[in-house]
Amino acid sequence: MNTHLIALQLMAAQGLLGAFDTLYHHELTEALPQRASARKELGIHATRALIYSLLFVGLSAWTWQGAWAIVLLLVFGIEIILTLWDFVIEDQTRLLPATERVTHTILAINGGAFITLLILNTPDWLHAPTQMLWQPQGWLSVFLALCGVGVGLSGIRDGLAALRLGRLSAREKQAAPIHFSDKSEQVLVTGATGFIGSLLVKALLANGQQVTILSRQPKQACWKFDGKVRAIASMQELPANQRVDVIINLAGERILGWRWSEKRKAELRQSRTGLTRQITAWISRAEHKPRLLLAASAIGYYGIQALGDDRELDETAPPQAIFMSELCQEWEQANQAAAQHGVKVAKLRLGVVLGQQGALGMMLLPIKLGVGGALGSGKQWQSWIHVYDVLRGIAHVWQHEATLNHDNAISFTAPQAVRQKQFSQVAARVLHRPSFFPTPGWPMRLALGEQADLLLEGQRVVPRRLLESGFVFSYPDLGMALTELA
């Protein structure tokens, strides 16, 4: 077996690994096309993908001889530079999950191997007449050509996403700034590098607030915010004499993901209640007590509504004896412990937050692919809210802290909940796609178990307390919200 054939086989493996990395990490779990901070990374990905498209198609059944061998070497050099640049940008802009780091390492090793093997052939190719010599390798050539088409389409998709994020960034700069306080205050934010947290920190900084963030990766967190924040890795690093006026607790692992095994449930609890207990422990010993704790929760507190139950649920609705509700109850109780030290606590029960990151990318992917439609019956309610209204809502509660009482649960949802089928139809209309492809519920229940309730059941939640306090939503209509985010 010659080195050229081995190189092509390694290229085929590169195609499979790259497809997995793109679909699972970049599209599904990390949703890079929806991340404003990933604009530069997407631009690099687009360029690399188009180069790989050229390599897959060009090397699938041809050898590059003579002057073409020099062109091939130049292409390899550009690809290596782009790969290294990509590594740097990734480390500066986001925390890669372990599976993505492993995948990228394997891709780099495999890519280096097939490039090296091909370079070993270039001395012979350089001495041959300049031509693209036809040397097909049967089904291997066909597969490599298909990989080239696929990675080319992925590159076009990433390039368009980078352009769209550029337009959205310009639009965000034109948006009205969010006003949290008339004076500069000391604010501690947890979950600051997440979807909502990163936008919140930027808004706080723009308003002149002094921000400290709690992060497992403090150095990267500082990079993310251009060194304008103080970052700590644990509450133990925050001295008791440190002044903190307001705490915004957004920490908590993403609930939608791996099946809810007992181990996974324990991890979800620890990421919420465990960290919150560390915060309240610090408050207990703080010399200057914070006056306000704004604590994230979720409308999962209300449990689920059976099909046919169209009641509107407000903050007085009782919880249920199911995991998602019990998790929120424990989360809120852990935060409420801060009230024992004179801290006002507001529990922010978030609906599905629509933004460039978060769940929206996964929700829209089947619609973008033309296979969107009803999940299960499609009659389940979806209570949603635009991320800009989340930030404005946090500022609104902060500004109206004097009105907070002993029961400070506040639902953060848009005034108009929609049924899941209606959500798909509106999204399809905004994206100019069809919406007729139903997804039965049983495969989702089989794969996700109890977690499938998040998708197949729902709650019709109304933001009564926000509305009664005079809050005006910027995006009360789903079509308006999706149009702004599309």
N, C-alpha and C positions, 0 to 999 in steps of 0.2 A: 504494500500500500504506500503510495507516494505522499510526500508532505502536502502537495496541493490538495489532494482529496481529503486528507485529514483536516486541513484548514477549512475546507467547505463544510465538512461535517460539524466542526466547532462553530462555524457561522450559523448553521441550522439550529444548534443548541442556543446560540446567542439570540436568535429570533424568538424562540419559545420563552426564554427567560425574560427577554425584553417585553414581550406581550403580557406576561404575568405581571411584571413590574408596572407597566403602564395601566393596565386595567384594574389590578387590585390596589396598588398603592396610589398612583397619580390620580386615577379617576374616582375610585370608590372610597378608600379609607382616608386619604389626604385631600382629595378634591382640589387639586392644584388649579384647575381652570377657574375655580371660584375664589381663589385667594389673591387679594390685591398684592400681598407681599411676594407672591410667586411670579410676578410678571417677568422679571429678568430671567428667572429659572426656566420659565416656559419658552422664552425667546431662545435660550441656549438649547433647550430640548428640541425646538422646532428646527434649528439649524443642524443639530446632530442627526435628527431623524431623517432629514433630507439627504444628508451625506450617507447615512446607512442605507437609505433607499437606493441611492446610486451604486453603493458597493454590493448590496444583495443582488440587484438586477444585473449589474455589470459583470460581476464575478460568477454569476450562476452558471453560465455556459460559455464564457469567453476567458481567455488569458490575455493580459495587457502587455504587449511586447513592444520593444523599441522605446520610442518617446512616450508611449502610453505607460510604461513601467515607471517613468519619472513622475508622471501625473499621479499614478497610484500612490507613490511614496509621499507626494505632497498632500494628498487627501488623507493618508494615515496620520501625517504630522498635524494637520488641522484638527482631526478627530481627537487626537491625544490631548492637544491644548484645550479643546472645548470640554473634554471630560474632566480635566483637572480644574478648569474654571467652574464647572458645574459643582464639583465637590466643595469648592470654597463658598460659592453662593448658597448652597444648601445649608452649610454649617452656620452661615451668617443670618439666615432668614427663618429657619424652622428647626424643630427637634425631630429628627427622623426616628420612626419606630424601629425596634430591633429587627423586624423582618425585612424592612426596606434596606437597612444598613447591610445585612447579610446578603441580600439579593444584589445590591450594588457592588459588594466586594467580589461576589462570584462572577458578575458581569465583567468587572475590570480584569479579573484573572483570566477568564475565558477569552475576552477581547484581546488582551495582550498576547495570549497563546496563538490565536489564529492570525493576528497581524504579524507576529514573529515568523510563523511558518510561511506566510506569503512573502515576507521580505527575503527569506532564504532563497526563494525562487527568482527574485528580481535580477541577480547577476546574469543568469541565463537569458532572461527575457530582455535585458538591456542589449545583449549582443544579437538578438534576433531582429529581423526586419520590422519596422513600425507597422503594427496592425492589431486589430482585435480578433484573435484567432478563435474560431468556433470550436469549443471542446465541451459538448454537453455531457452531463452526468446523470441522465435518466430522470427518475422521480426526484432526486436530490436537487437538480436544477429547477424543476417545476416548483418545488417547495420554497427554494431560496427566492425565486422570482415573486411568488405570492407574499413572502415575508417582505420583500422590497415594496410591493404595492401597499401592504398593511402599514409598514412603518412610515411610508410616504404620506398616507392619509392621516396618520397620527401626527406627523410633523405639521401638516396643514392645519389640523385641529388646534395644536398648541400655538401655532403662529397667530391664528384668528383669536384664540383666547387671550394671548398677550396683548393684541391690539384692542380687544374689548375691555380688558382690565385697564389699559391706558386711558380709554375714554371714560370709564367709571371713576378712575382716580381724578381726572380733571373735573368730573361732575361733583365728586365729594368735596373738592377744594372750594367749589362754589356754594356748597350747602351752608346753611346758617350755623354758626358755632353753637355749641351747647353750653349753657350757663349753669354751673353747679352751685357756686357761692360767690358772694360779693367780695370775699377776701381770700387770700391765699392760705390754705390750710394743709395740715399734714394728713395724708391719706395712705392707708395700708390696703393694698389690693392683693387678693389671692386669685389663682386662676388667670393671672394677667397675660400669659402667653397664648391663651386659648382664643377661640373665635370671638366671643363677646369681650373678653378681658382685654385683648390687644387693642380693639377699637375704643374701649372705655378709657384705657390708660392714655391713648393719644388725645382723646377729648379732654381728659383731666389736665394734661400738660398744656394743651392749647388754651385752657381756661386759667392757667397760672397756678395750678395746685402743685404741691410738693408730694411726689409719689414715691412710696416704698413698695416693692413687690416681693412676694414670697414665691420662690421658684426653686425647683430641684436642680435647675441649670442656671445659676445666677449670672455667670459670665455671658452666656448666650442671650439671656434675657436683657442684660445691659446693652449688648450689641443691637438687639432688636429695636430698642428705643433710643439708639444713638447716644448712649451714656447719659441720658437725661433723668434716669431714675436711679434710686438706690435699690439694690437687689440683695436679698438674704436667702439662705438655703433652709433655715429653720427659725421657728419663733425663739429659740434659745439665743440666737444672735442679736435679738432686739433687746437692748437693756431696759430695765424697769423704769429708768428715768427718761426714756425716749418719749417725747410728746407725740401722740397720735390722736387726731380729732375725730376722724371717720374711718371705719373699716368697711370695705366692700368685699364680701366673701363669696367668690364665684367658683371656688375649687370643687372638683368632682370629676371622676373619670366618665368618659362617654358611656351612657347607659345602653345604647344600641350597638351591638357588636357580637361578641362571643356568646354562646348559649349560657343561660343563667344556671350554671352548676352551683353547688353550695360554696365552692371556692370562689367563683366569680361574684356571687352575692356578697361574700365577706369582703372582697376587694372593693366593691362598689360602696359598701358601708364604711369601710376604713377611709376611703378617699374623701368621704363627706363628713361623717361624724367624727372620725379619728382626728382629722386636721382641725375641725371646728373646736374640739375639746382642747387642742393645743392653743388655739386662739383665746378661748375663754380662760384657760389657765394663765396665759400671759396677762390678760385683763385683770385677773384677780390680784396680781402682784404689781401691776403698773402704778406708778406714783401719780400719774395724770391719766385718769380714766377717759377713754373715748366717750363721746357723748352719743354717738350713733353707729349702729351696725346694720348695714344693708346686706341681707343674706339671701343668696339664691336658693330657690326651691323649684318645684315644678307642679304643673297641674295634674301630674300623676297622683298627687295627694288625694284627689277626688275619686280615684279608682277608675272604673269604666262604666259606661252607660249601655244597657242592652239595646239592641235594635228596636226601634219603635218608641223608645223613651226619648222624647224631644224636649225635656225640661231644660231650662237655662240654669246652669249652676253658677252661683256666686260664692263669695268667700265664706258664707255660712254653711255651705254644703258639707256633710260629714265625710270622713275618710272611710276606706273599706279594708277588709282583712285580706288583702292580696299584697304581694311583694312590693310592687311599684308604689303603692300607697303607704305601706309600712316604712319603706325606705325614706320617703319624703317626711313622714311623721317624725322619724328618728333624727333626721337632718334638722328639721325645724326645732325640735326639742333641744338639740345640742346648741343651736344658736341662741335659743331663748334663755339659756343659762346665763348669758351676759347681762340680762336684765337684773339679776341679783346684785350686780355691782353698779346699778344706776344707769346703765347704758340703754338707750332706746333701741329696740330691735324691730326692724321691718323685714318680713319674710316675703320675698318676691317670687310668686308662683308663676314660672315662665311656661307659656305654651310653646309650640314649635316655632323656633326663631328662624326667620327667613333672612338670609344674607349671602354674601359671596362665599362664606364657609358654612360649617354646620351641616345640617341634614339636607339642605335644599339640593345640593349637588347630586346626592343619591336619589332623591325624590324625582328629579328632573331627567336623570340619565335615560330611563326607558322611554320617556316621552321624546327626548332628543333623538333616540335611535328609531323612533317611529313605531314603538311597540307599547306605548302607554295606554292606560285605561284603568278600569276599576280594580282595586285590590279587594279580594273577597266579594262581599255584596256591594261595596262602593257606597253604602248608605250610612256608614259610620261617620260621626262628626269629627272634623279637624279644627282645633282651635289654634290659631297661628298669630304671629306678630312680626312686623318688620324690625330688624335689628336697630335701625335708627330710632324707632319708637321705644325700644328697650332702653337705649342710652338716655333719651329724653325723659323717659319715665323714671329712671334712677335719679336724674337731676331734679325732677319734679317732687319726688318723695323727699329728697334731701332738702329742697327749698321749703317744703311744708312739714318739716319734722315736728314743729310745735303742735300739729294736729294729731300726731300719733298717740294712740291709746294702748291699753293692755293687750288688745287683740289686733295685731298689726299685720295680718296676712293680706296681701294685695295681689290679685290676679293680673298678670301681664299677658293679655291676649287682645287681639283686635276686637272691635265691637261686633263684627260679623263673622261668626264661625261658618264653615261650609262643610258640606258632605264630601267625602273623599273623591267620589266620582266627579263632583263639580270642580274640585281642585284640579283634577287631571284635565278636565275639559278647558278650564280657564288657562292653565299652563300650556296646553297644546295650542290654543288659539294665539297666545302671546308668542309662542315659538314657531308658529306656522307649521305644526305637525298634526297628524291624525291622532285620535284618541278613541280607539275602538277595540283594543287588545286586552281582554280581561285576564287577570291573574287569579286563579282559584286560591282560596285560603288554606286548603289542607296541606299543600307542600310547604308553605311558610310555617304552619304549626308543627309539621313534622321536623323541619330543620331548626326552628327557633324555640319550640316549646312554649312556655309561659310568656316569653318575650314577644311572641307574635301578637299579643294583645295590644302592644304599642302601635301596631300597624293596622290590625283588623278590627279593633274596638276603638272607642273614642269618648270624648267628653265635649259637651257644648257649654263652654265656659264664657261668661261675660265679665268684663272688667268693671264691676259696679263701683268699687271704691275709687279707682282712678277717675272714672267719669264724674262721680259725685264730688270729687275734689277739684274739678275744673280742668282736668287734663284733656287736651285736644290732640287727637291722633293725626300724624302727618300722612299715614297710610292706612286709612280705615277700610279700604277696598282691596280685595285680593288681586284683581287685575292690575290696579295701579301699582301695587307692591311688586308683582312679578315683572311688570314692564320696566320698572326702574332697575331691577336686578338682572334682567335678561341680557 
